[in-house]
Amino acid sequence: MQLPDDYPPLLGEFACVLHARLSQCLPADVAQRVALAQADDLGQTYEGCQIYIPKRDGLARARRDEAIARAFNGRNVAELARRFGLSTTQIYDILSRQRCPKKNLLE
């Protein structure tokens, strides 16, 4: 992907990531124009801000925990622990959090 010479490095990385995805479903020239436009939009929106992008493992863990809660039948804690590579204590902890999620303290 061709980036302007004076393009900021971080926006260039965003543009390349966007271009890689867009080029899967759009012609290359259109994907490049859209990716650069989107990177410019991100730059204008978050100009001067520090942005933290959390790791995606939190989402994977949440999905795993939901799968454990759905599969739980009241008698299969040991089997769930083996299946998900966790201890029975961890399974019980996950089940307690799934049944009784923490309240939003700001409410």
Number of C-alpha atoms within 10 A of each C-alpha: 13 9 15 8 6 7 11 11 10 11 18 20 13 18 25 19 13 18 24 16 12 17 16 10 10 13 10 15 12 14 21 22 13 18 24 24 13 17 22 18 13 14 16 10 10 11 10 8 8 7 7 6 6 8 8 8 9 10 11 11 11 13 12 14 19 15 13 20 19 11 12 15 9 6 8 11 20 13 13 19 17 11 10 13 11 13 14 16 12 13 21 14 12 18 19 12 13 16 9 9 9 8 7 6 5 4 4
